[in-house]
Amino acid sequence: MSKNRITHLMATALAAATIGLFPAAAHAETAPTAGTAVAAGTTTAAADGYLYAWEHSWKGGRQATWSGDSDSWADRNMRNQASSVHNNGFAGAYEDVRLFWHTDQSGAWYCLGNGSYLMDMRYDRFPDNGNGDGDGEPLNDNISSHDWVNAC
């Protein structure tokens, strides 16, 4: 085998290994536009039953996790603090998460489907779903509670 052929094969193997070892960096290059919940793909961790929230966009800063409902995100010091969320729940019953404007699962809500995430919520808004306060308001730094549901 020629030296050039070996070099090419090694470079190809290194590139493949790099993508496999650093999926978040590879994903960031093809990140969706703001306002789009993205279904989990090969670059995300296996489902573990948790809802994750981060203080900053792109999973930065403090992190909070929940395996069940929360009447107030103050329980994890994350009320009106989150800029990035990920539904890493198990598929099946109670797989989707409703994110609420107010505590006690009240006010406007946003549906985060199973395996979906919002990496940068600065441009995402609560839909006008007739639940009162929060309709049309930004999701970023405005989530106060959540619940797990069969479907949104």
C-alpha positions in Angstrom: 0.0 0.0 0.0 1.4 3.4 -0.9 2.3 6.0 1.7 -0.4 8.4 0.3 -3.0 5.7 0.5 -2.1 5.0 4.2 -2.1 8.7 5.0 -5.6 9.1 3.4 -7.0 6.1 5.3 -5.6 7.4 8.6 -7.0 10.8 8.0 -10.4 9.3 7.2 -10.3 7.1 10.3 -9.3 10.1 12.5 -12.2 12.2 11.0 -14.7 9.4 11.8 -13.4 9.0 15.3 -13.5 12.7 15.9 -17.1 12.9 14.9 -18.0 10.0 17.1 -16.0 11.3 20.1 -17.2 14.9 19.9 -20.9 14.8 18.8 -21.8 18.1 20.4 -19.2 19.9 18.4 -20.3 18.2 15.2 -23.9 19.0 16.0 -23.3 22.7 16.7 -22.2 23.2 13.1 -25.6 22.1 11.9 -27.7 23.6 14.7 -31.3 24.5 13.9 -32.5 28.0 13.8 -34.0 29.5 16.9 -37.6 28.5 17.5 -37.2 24.9 16.4 -37.5 22.0 18.7 -35.2 19.3 17.4 -35.9 15.6 17.7 -33.1 13.6 19.4 -30.7 12.0 16.9 -27.6 10.0 17.0 -25.7 12.9 18.7 -27.8 12.9 21.9 -27.5 10.7 25.0 -29.8 7.7 25.4 -33.1 8.4 27.1 -32.7 8.5 30.9 -36.2 9.7 32.0 -35.2 13.3 32.9 -36.1 16.8 31.8 -32.9 19.0 31.7 -32.7 22.8 32.0 -29.7 25.0 31.8 -29.1 28.6 32.8 -27.5 29.6 29.5 -28.0 28.7 25.8 -26.4 25.6 24.4 -26.5 23.8 27.7 -24.3 26.3 29.5 -24.2 27.4 33.1 -26.1 25.8 36.0 -28.1 22.7 35.2 -31.3 21.3 36.8 -33.0 18.0 36.3 -36.4 16.5 37.1 -37.8 13.0 36.6 -41.3 14.0 37.6 -43.6 17.0 37.6 -42.5 20.3 39.3 -45.0 22.8 40.7 -42.2 25.4 40.8 -38.8 25.5 39.3 -37.7 27.4 42.4 -37.2 23.8 43.8 -34.0 23.7 41.7 -33.3 27.4 41.7 -34.2 27.5 38.0 -37.5 29.4 38.0 -37.4 32.0 35.3 -33.7 31.2 34.7 -33.6 28.6 31.9 -32.3 29.4 28.4 -31.9 25.8 27.2 -34.0 22.6 27.8 -33.9 19.0 26.8 -36.7 16.3 27.2 -34.6 13.2 27.6 -37.6 11.2 28.9 -38.5 7.6 28.0 -40.7 7.0 25.0 -44.2 5.8 25.9 -46.7 7.0 28.5 -46.0 10.5 29.8 -43.2 11.1 27.3 -43.9 14.8 26.5 -43.3 17.8 28.8 -45.4 20.9 29.1 -43.4 23.9 30.1 -45.5 26.6 31.9 -45.4 30.3 32.3 -46.6 30.2 35.9 -46.0 28.0 38.9 -48.5 25.1 39.6 -48.7 24.2 35.9 -50.8 27.3 35.0 -50.7 30.0 32.4 -49.5 29.5 28.8 -47.5 26.3 28.1 -45.1 25.1 25.5 -45.0 21.4 24.5 -41.5 19.9 24.4 -41.9 16.5 22.7 -40.0 13.4 23.7 -36.4 13.5 22.7 -36.6 17.2 21.7 -34.5 20.1 22.9 -34.3 23.9 22.6 -30.7 24.9 22.7 -31.3 28.7 22.5 -34.7 29.9 23.7 -34.1 33.6 23.1 -36.4 33.7 20.1 -38.9 31.0 21.2 -42.3 32.0 22.6 -45.2 30.5 24.5 -48.0 29.9 22.0 -51.4 31.5 22.5 -53.1 28.4 23.8 -55.9 30.2 25.7 -54.5 29.5 29.1 -54.1 33.1 30.2 -50.9 34.9 31.2 -47.8 34.3 29.2 -49.4 33.9 25.8 -46.9 35.0 23.2 -44.2 35.8 25.8 -40.6 34.6 25.3 -39.7 31.1 26.8 -36.3 32.3 27.7 -36.0 33.0 31.4 -39.8 32.6 31.8 -40.5 28.9 32.7 -41.8 28.4 36.2 -43.2 24.8 36.2 -43.7 21.7 34.1 -45.6 18.4 33.9 -45.2 15.2 32.0 -48.1 14.3 29.7 -49.1 11.5 27.3 -49.3 14.0 24.4 -49.5 17.8 24.0 
